[in-house]
């Protein structure tokens, strides 16, 4: 089921942004520090849904944290937020 992004919030880290969603995405905190880290948690609902893979497929994404109704996306320092934000919103909206 797709997610609607309600708000995008800055974080103290200039390379991380918080995407507040319309519903919970994870009951307990779960982080993926690399695309390969999904393999360590294959049974987690966000892994099984394909969401982690879709987000890491976006060039520049370097890490993910899911908790309650938000996902924090970290980027590589050379990546630019405007394009990344659009791509993340699109990936979250996919079924």
C-alpha positions in Angstrom: 0.0 0.0 0.0 1.5 3.4 -1.0 2.4 6.0 1.6 1.5 9.7 1.3 4.2 12.1 2.6 2.5 14.6 4.9 5.6 16.6 5.7 9.4 16.8 5.1 11.4 17.9 8.1 15.0 18.9 8.3 17.2 17.1 10.9 20.3 18.4 12.7 22.3 16.4 10.1 22.4 18.3 6.8 22.7 14.9 5.0 19.5 13.5 6.5 15.8 14.5 6.1 12.7 13.1 7.9 9.7 12.1 5.7 6.5 12.1 7.9 4.0 9.7 6.4 0.2 9.3 6.6 0.4 6.1 8.6 2.9 3.9 10.5 5.7 2.3 8.6 7.4 0.4 11.4 6.4 -0.3 15.0 10.0 -0.6 16.2 13.0 1.3 14.9 14.8 -0.4 12.1 17.7 1.0 10.2 19.5 0.1 7.0 22.9 1.6 6.8 23.7 0.2 3.3 21.7 -1.4 0.6 23.3 -4.7 1.6 22.0 -4.4 5.1 18.5 -5.4 3.9 19.8 -8.9 3.5 20.3 -9.1 7.3 16.7 -8.3 8.0 14.8 -10.0 5.1 11.7 -10.8 7.2 11.1 -7.2 8.4 7.9 -5.8 6.8 9.7 -2.9 5.1 12.2 -5.3 3.6 9.5 -7.7 2.4 7.5 -4.8 0.9 10.3 -3.8 -1.4 10.4 -0.3 0.0 14.0 -0.5 1.2 15.1 -1.7 -2.2 13.2 1.1 -4.0 14.7 3.7 -1.7 18.2 2.4 -2.0 17.8 2.3 -5.8 17.7 6.1 -5.8 21.1 7.5 -6.6 22.6 9.3 -3.6 20.6 7.5 -0.8 23.1 6.2 1.8 20.9 5.1 4.8 17.4 4.7 6.0 15.7 4.7 9.4 12.1 3.6 9.8 10.0 4.3 13.0 6.4 4.9 13.6 5.0 7.2 10.9 8.3 8.4 9.5 11.4 7.4 7.5 14.7 9.3 7.8 16.6 9.2 4.6 20.4 9.9 4.7 22.2 11.0 1.5 25.8 11.0 0.3 27.4 14.5 0.8 27.6 15.0 -3.0 23.9 14.3 -3.6 21.4 17.2 -3.8 18.2 17.3 -1.8 15.7 18.7 -4.4 15.9 15.7 -6.8 16.3 13.2 -3.9 13.2 14.5 -2.2 11.1 14.1 -5.3 12.5 10.6 -5.9 11.9 9.5 -2.3 8.3 10.8 -2.4 7.7 8.9 -5.7 9.2 5.7 -4.2 7.0 6.0 -1.1 3.9 6.5 -3.2 4.5 3.3 -5.2 2.4 0.3 -4.4 
